[in-house]
Amino acid sequence: MTAVLTTPSGASHGQYVFGTMQFGGRADATASREMFEACRTAGLRHFDTAWLYTDGQSETLLGEMIASCREDILLATKVGYSGGAGPANLDAQFETSRQRLNQDSVDLLYLHQFDPDTDLRATLGWFAEQKLKNRIRYVGLSNFAAWQVVKAAWAASELDLKIDVLQPMYSLVKRQAEVEILPMCKDLDITPIPYSPLGGGLLTGKYAKGESGRLTEDKRYAARYGQSWMYDCAKNLTKVAEREGVNPATLAVAWAAAHESNPTPILSARSEEQLRPSLKAAHYALTPALYEELAALSPRPAPATDRLEETTE
Ligand SMILES: NC(=O)c1ccc[n+]([C@@H]2O[C@H](COP(=O)([O-])OP(=O)(O)OC[C@H]3O[C@@H](n4cnc5c(N)ncnc54)[C@H](OP(=O)(O)O)[C@@H]3O)[C@@H](O)[C@H]2O)c1
């Protein structure tokens, strides 16, 4: 059982997180505010942003929204996607993030990606310092391989520091995390907070209907979700959803949350209308049989130790 993350007022951070990567980008200030309000009404408390997002607009807008309810919010941001994981860069980016958010501290700070050129001990020493200064409560890593997390966890333990959270990609069409990352989180008491449960929108089924969106607008996402089996998976998910009388997005989000490691997926959208089916996942009871049926819609990744002929599943 992993430790439960809490808001400053002591409430559990909840079952789902809302990600503000679209704030100030595809979602203007009004649409962003509407999504924030819908999340609060639905009981969400954990909000995720990053130094990187929308030239700082995401942090600035989120900072304004949480001003009146800060104690009830678990506020997470990320540094170090660009410029490396050295203390000087992290210091400069975190200072900017805190200014944009109008906060002395955040609850959870992530290193946004692994930096092979910086000694992890220097990076984690900087995180330990932020904790001592009461500028962060939880330490997170994102986009790390399992061996990199374990290496970080060892280095952190020498500083009396814990890696609290890992933010990997995870959805029905991106299942690599099942092999090592999610079992590792369970074993090391790290809370998995996966992103892109809808595969960037693919699993809403809209591309099969000829609609446009991030996958037709953004080359990086087109490449990330470019394989034909992924589109087949989305089509088949839509068929199951129609049979069950539920939106495919609700099923995709509920599926990503139902892994035995107890992940807390990060939801997102560009409008309140888009967000609605994802929020409905909080009240959708996915049966074990339906979970398995959905899991069979995409290839299960190979096990970490390559003795495929001996796996019983
Ligand atoms: N750590 C990292 O490196 C990292 C990377 C990515 C994301 N994240 C975090 O995770 C959060 C979620 O990631 P994500 O945005 O990739 O999640 P996602 O749930 O996979 O994709 C969300 C996108 O799907 C589309 N969509 C959602 N609901 C829809 C609906 N009902 N109908 C049609 N389209 C719909 C929208 O895109 P369009 O309308 O544009 O198609 C929306 O922006 C981000 O906000 C961010 O906080 C972290």
PDBQT file of the ligand as one rigid body, heavy atoms in Angstrom, charges set to zero:
ROOT
HETATM    1  N1  LIG A 401       5.393  14.596 -17.478  1.00  0.00    +0.000 N 
HETATM    2  C1  LIG A 401       5.228  14.755 -18.771  1.00  0.00    +0.000 C 
HETATM    3  O1  LIG A 401       6.193  14.727 -19.560  1.00  0.00    +0.000 OA
HETATM    4  C2  LIG A 401       3.841  14.992 -19.304  1.00  0.00    +0.000 A 
HETATM    5  C3  LIG A 401       3.573  14.852 -20.684  1.00  0.00    +0.000 A 
HETATM    6  C4  LIG A 401       2.260  15.048 -21.124  1.00  0.00    +0.000 A 
HETATM    7  C5  LIG A 401       1.277  15.396 -20.215  1.00  0.00    +0.000 A 
HETATM    8  N2  LIG A 401       1.569  15.559 -18.886  1.00  0.00    +0.000 N 
HETATM    9  C6  LIG A 401       0.530  15.955 -17.913  1.00  0.00    +0.000 C 
HETATM   10  O2  LIG A 401      -0.592  15.114 -18.039  1.00  0.00    +0.000 OA
HETATM   11  C7  LIG A 401      -1.748  15.890 -18.378  1.00  0.00    +0.000 C 
HETATM   12  C8  LIG A 401      -2.633  15.080 -19.279  1.00  0.00    +0.000 C 
HETATM   13  O3  LIG A 401      -1.928  14.718 -20.466  1.00  0.00    +0.000 OA
HETATM   14  P1  LIG A 401      -2.650  14.700 -21.857  1.00  0.00    +0.000 P 
HETATM   15  O4  LIG A 401      -3.249  16.041 -22.132  1.00  0.00    +0.000 OA
HETATM   16  O5  LIG A 401      -1.687  14.152 -22.837  1.00  0.00    +0.000 OA
HETATM   17  O6  LIG A 401      -3.841  13.664 -21.550  1.00  0.00    +0.000 OA
HETATM   18  P2  LIG A 401      -4.842  12.834 -22.462  1.00  0.00    +0.000 P 
HETATM   19  O7  LIG A 401      -6.030  12.588 -21.599  1.00  0.00    +0.000 OA
HETATM   20  O8  LIG A 401      -4.190  11.659 -23.059  1.00  0.00    +0.000 OA
HETATM   21  O9  LIG A 401      -5.234  13.809 -23.663  1.00  0.00    +0.000 OA
HETATM   22  C9  LIG A 401      -6.040  14.940 -23.438  1.00  0.00    +0.000 C 
HETATM   23  C10 LIG A 401      -6.455  15.501 -24.803  1.00  0.00    +0.000 C 
HETATM   24  O10 LIG A 401      -7.379  14.612 -25.434  1.00  0.00    +0.000 OA
HETATM   25  C11 LIG A 401      -8.347  15.368 -26.155  1.00  0.00    +0.000 C 
HETATM   26  N3  LIG A 401      -9.641  15.104 -25.521  1.00  0.00    +0.000 N 
HETATM   27  C12 LIG A 401      -9.909  14.961 -24.196  1.00  0.00    +0.000 A 
HETATM   28  N4  LIG A 401     -11.213  14.712 -23.987  1.00  0.00    +0.000 NA
HETATM   29  C13 LIG A 401     -11.792  14.694 -25.198  1.00  0.00    +0.000 A 
HETATM   30  C14 LIG A 401     -13.129  14.484 -25.647  1.00  0.00    +0.000 A 
HETATM   31  N5  LIG A 401     -14.128  14.241 -24.779  1.00  0.00    +0.000 N 
HETATM   32  N6  LIG A 401     -13.364  14.540 -26.978  1.00  0.00    +0.000 NA
HETATM   33  C15 LIG A 401     -12.388  14.774 -27.856  1.00  0.00    +0.000 A 
HETATM   34  N7  LIG A 401     -11.097  14.994 -27.507  1.00  0.00    +0.000 NA
HETATM   35  C16 LIG A 401     -10.803  14.955 -26.189  1.00  0.00    +0.000 A 
HETATM   36  C17 LIG A 401      -7.933  16.833 -26.033  1.00  0.00    +0.000 C 
HETATM   37  O11 LIG A 401      -6.997  17.152 -27.057  1.00  0.00    +0.000 OA
HETATM   38  P3  LIG A 401      -7.396  17.821 -28.475  1.00  0.00    +0.000 P 
HETATM   39  O12 LIG A 401      -8.759  18.433 -28.382  1.00  0.00    +0.000 OA
HETATM   40  O13 LIG A 401      -6.320  18.805 -28.720  1.00  0.00    +0.000 OA
HETATM   41  O14 LIG A 401      -7.349  16.695 -29.456  1.00  0.00    +0.000 OA
HETATM   42  C18 LIG A 401      -7.181  16.810 -24.701  1.00  0.00    +0.000 C 
HETATM   43  O15 LIG A 401      -6.316  17.914 -24.539  1.00  0.00    +0.000 OA
HETATM   44  C19 LIG A 401      -1.193  17.193 -18.951  1.00  0.00    +0.000 C 
HETATM   45  O16 LIG A 401      -2.087  18.270 -18.803  1.00  0.00    +0.000 OA
HETATM   46  C20 LIG A 401       0.032  17.387 -18.111  1.00  0.00    +0.000 C 
HETATM   47  O17 LIG A 401      -0.324  17.937 -16.852  1.00  0.00    +0.000 OA
HETATM   48  C21 LIG A 401       2.827  15.337 -18.439  1.00  0.00    +0.000 A 
ENDROOT
TORSDOF 0
